[in-house]
Amino acid sequence: MFMFMLLMLLSSTSAHKGRPQRHTIVQPSELRPVEAIANLPELTSRNIADFIGNIDGTEESDEAALRFLATYGLVPNERECPECLNGKMSLVKDNALPLHFVWRCSSCKTSNIITKKMIRENTFFQEQKLSVQKIVHIAADWVESPGRNNERTASLHGVTTSTIVNLNKLFRQLTEQCSVPRPGTLVEDTVTTNDYYDFFLTTQVGQVGLARPTHYYVLLNDWDVPATFWPTVTHALTYLFCRTTSTVTLPAPVLYAHLAAKRAKETMDGALFANRGVGRVFDLSQFSELAQLTNCLQSNPSLDGMTFV
């Protein structure tokens, strides 16, 4: 925290008149690829203000946001002058603008040419009217609460529903452009074990940083089929779950087994409760009571064994 505050002070004083010009937002050694954001385990929607500042429009908050965005390449860390081509533009303080800074060319200024570029220019934030802090907060909320309806999200962030709809659309487009594992992605080496034939298989499209491939182990291969058979048939079975028209994370028989077990538990609990209410003990060792329980489980008599659909 002390080093961060020290960097903030050095950055804020470098733009003053008579001080050395500030040609970068952060030092080049501080730059990180945008994918590194996913490697910040402590970064959540609840503490994101510690990284990008509060949504209050103060100079301190905007400086924190500026440094965070530049560090991870969300805004350019430096700019070349498009007019004079004599070098880098300088970061100049302007409290009337978002983020309190603007890029200007000192060489053009001496020639009475006004050359400036906004911090947001040619970035994702260029066409957005909201502050970058609010946009990042909404993005974090979108990642952590994908099922929340737009009206609720708009109310939480104090914006219109149409704004949330438009931002969500942009967020989805960004995730599609990034290197997210596609359905059918198979990994059979490097991160797998040497004791068994195992593999990782992705069957659904995930958001950036949230793709969760399933890890499979082949413990016994009595069929003596080639190793490529197991990933192929496993992937095919993820398309056969009758409750959805899209793929699922696990093969359909596994999900059917979960549903059957859930249905059996609920029926058993109901039978035990009902018999307890009339002072009886439900005894599964009795054939009649076991048959009664089986009939309760058989929700589709016309489909033999389909007790779980």
N, C-alpha and C positions, 0 to 999 in steps of 0.2 A: 504493500500500500504506500509506503514512504517513497519507493522508487517511482511508482506511478504518479504520485503527487509532484515529485521533482521533475519528471518529464513534462507534466502539464504546465508547470511554471516556466520551464525553459521554452516550451512551445509558444506560450502566450506572450512572452516578452520578445521573442525573435521577430515579431511582426511590427514592433514599434519603430517609429521614425528614428533613424540614426543607428539602429541595430542591424546586425547582419540579416540579409534577406533569407526568407524561409522558402526553399525550393521543393521540399518534400513535407508530407504530413507526418510520416514516421521515418525513422532511419531504415535504409534498405535492408539491414540485417534483421529487422523486426518483421519483415514481410512473411506471410504464410499463405499457402494455397487455400482457396475457399473451402476445400474438403476438410481442412483441419478444424473447422468449426464443429464438425461432428465428433471430434476427439476431445471436446471439452465436456467431461462428464458432469461438471458442476453447473453447466449452463442450462437453466430452465426458464420457463415463463415467469416464475416467481422471483428470480434473482437476476434477470437479464438487465435490469437497470444498473446493476453493479458494473456491467460491461459497456453499455451504450448510453448511460445517463438516464435521468428521469424525463418524463414528458412534461417539462415545465418551461422549455424554451430559454433556459438560462445559458450563459456563455460556457459555464463549467460542463453542463450536460451535453451541449452541442460539441464541445471539444472532445469529450469522451466518445461520443458517437462517431465523430470524424476520424479519430484515431482507430477505433475498432473497425470501421468500414474500410479504411485504407489498409490496415494490417492484413485483412483477409481478401483484399482485391475487389471489394464491392463498389469502391470508387477509386479512380486513379490516384496513385500516390504522388505523381508528378505530371506536369503538362509541358509540352513543347509549344512555343508560340507559332501559330499558323501563318502569321503575317511576315515577321522579320526573319524567322528561322535562325535567329542568332543565339538561341539557347533556351533554357528552361524558364517558365513563367514563375512568378513569385506568389506566395500565398499571403494575401492582404486582408486585414480585418475589415469587415463591413457589417455593423450591427443591424443594418436594415434588411439583410438577406438571411435566408435560412442557413443554419450552421455557422452564421456570423463570419464567414470567410468567402473570398472570391479569388480566382486566379487572375493575375494581371502581369503584363510584360513591361518591365522597367525600361527596356531598350526602345520599345514603341512609345512609351510615355515621353522620353526625351525628344522624340520627333513629333510630338503633339498628335500622336495616333493613340486612340483609346482601344486597347485590346484586352478583353476580359472573357473569361469562361466561368460559368457557374460550376460549383462543386458537383452538382447532380447531372451535369450535361453528359449525354451519351452513357447513362447508367440506367439501371432498372427504376430508379427513383425520379427520373427526369419529368415524366408526365404526371407524377403523383402530387396532389395538393396537401396531403398529410405530412407531418414531420416524419423524418426517418425513424425516430424512436418509436412512434406509434405504429408505423408499418412493420417494423421488426417485432414489436409486441404482438401484433395481429398474426404475423407469420409463425411465431412461436406457439401461439394459441392454436393455430390451424394444424400444426404438426402434432401437438399433444392432445387435442380434442377434435379429431376429424369428424366425429358424429354429431357435434353440437349444431343446432340449426342456426341459420344466418341471422334470424331476428334476435336470438339470444346473444350471439356474438356481437352484433351491432350495438345492443343495449349495454353490454359490458364495456365496450371501448368508446362509447359516446359518438358513434358515427351512424350513417344511414345504412339500411339494408343493402341498397344498390352498391354502395362502396364495398361492403364485405363480399358481395357476389363478384364484383369485378376483380378484387384482389385475389379471391380464391381461384378464379380462372387463371390469373397470371401465375399464381403459385403452382398450379397444376402444369402449366406450360413449361415453367422452369424445371420442374422435376422430370418431365419427359425429355428435356434436352440433356439432362445430366446422365452420368453413367450408372443407371440403376439396373441391376440384374433383371433380364427379361424372363418371362415364364419359359420354363424348359432349360434354364441354365444349370449345368451339371458340373460339379467339382469332384474329381476322383483322386487327386493327389495333393501333395504338399501339406495340407491341413488334415489329412485323414490318417488312420492308424495303420500299422503294419501287421497287426494281429488278425484282422478280419478284412473281408472286402466290405468297405463302407463308402458312402458317398453323400454329398449334400445336393439337394435338388430344390430349386425354386419353381413354384407353380403359379404364383400370383404376382401382379405388379405391385411394388411397394414404393413408398415415398423415399426421398433421399435420406439415407442413413437408417431406414426402418425396414429394409428388406430382410426377411427372416427365413432363410432356407431351412428345410427339414433335414435332419441328419438320420440316415438309414444305415443299419447294419445287416449284412447277410450272414447269419450265424450258421445256417445249414443249407446245403445245396444238393438235395437228393435227386433233383431232376437232371443234374449235370448239364445245365444249359450254359451258354456263354455269359460272361459277366455283363455284357451289354444288355442282356435280356431284362435284368432287374430294374435298372433305371427306366427303361422303355415302358415296361408294363406298369411300373409305379406311377409314372407320369400319366399314362393313359387312364388309370383308375381314378385320378383326381378330377376327371371330367364327368364322372358317372354318378355323382351325388344327386339324388332326385329332388332335393329341396332348393336347388339353385340351377340356373342355366350357365353359370360360369364355373371356373375351376375352384377347387378348395385346397387347403394347405396339406391335407392328408388324404391317402387313398380312401375311396368311398367305403369299402368294407370296414375300415377302422372306425369311421364315423358312425356307420350303422351299428357296430358293436357297442359304441358308447351310448347310442340312443336306446338300444335294446336293454342294456344294463340300467339305464336311467328309468325306463318304463317298468322294468322288473322291480326296482327298488321302490318306486312310487306305489306300485300295486301291492307289494308286500307290506309297506308301511300302512297303507289303507286297510288291508285285511287285518293286520294286527290291531289297529286302532278300533275297527268295527267290532271285532270279537271281544276286545277288552271292555268295550262299552256294554256288552250284554253278559259279561261275566264268564266268557269262554276263553279257552286257551287254544290258539291256532296251532295245529300240529301238522307239519308238512310230512311227517312219516305216514300219515293216513292218506291212502290213495284218493279218496273222495275229495278231501280238502285240497290236495295237490292238483287234481283235475279242475276244481273250481277256480283255483288261482291261474291255471293255464288258460282257461276260458276268458278270464278277465284280461289277460295279456294279449289274447288273439283279437286285436282290434279290427283286422281285415280277414274275415273267415275265408273269403274267396281267394286270398293270396296265402298259400301255404307257407308258414314260417315268417311272414312279413309282419312281425309284431312291433316294428319300430317306426314305420313310415307315418 
